[in-house]
Amino acid sequence: MLLLELFWSFVKIGFTSFGGLSMIPLISSEMISHGWMTAH
């Protein structure tokens, strides 16, 4: 189930951001909200 959540998160990021540096804040917030990564 973790892979499906990870896949869906990156699908959402891909549809809302078209590449480049604009993806970094979106990826960061998505990873922190799911608890896959910490801010520090």
C-alpha positions in Angstrom: 0.0 0.0 0.0 2.9 2.3 0.6 3.9 2.1 -3.1 0.5 3.1 -4.1 0.5 6.1 -1.8 3.9 7.1 -3.1 2.8 6.7 -6.7 -0.4 8.7 -6.2 1.6 11.5 -4.4 3.9 11.8 -7.4 1.0 11.7 -9.9 -0.6 14.6 -8.1 2.7 16.5 -8.1 3.2 15.7 -11.8 -0.2 17.1 -12.8 0.1 20.3 -10.7 3.7 21.1 -11.5 5.4 20.7 -14.9 8.9 20.1 -13.8 11.8 22.3 -12.7 12.4 23.9 -9.4 8.7 24.4 -8.7 8.4 20.7 -7.8 10.7 20.9 -4.8 8.3 22.6 -2.4 5.4 20.3 -3.5 7.5 17.1 -3.0 8.7 18.3 0.3 5.3 19.2 1.7 3.8 15.9 0.4 6.6 13.8 2.0 6.4 15.6 5.3 2.6 15.3 5.4 2.8 11.6 5.0 5.6 11.2 7.5 8.0 9.7 5.0 10.5 12.5 5.6 11.2 15.1 8.4 11.9 18.8 7.9 15.2 18.6 9.7 
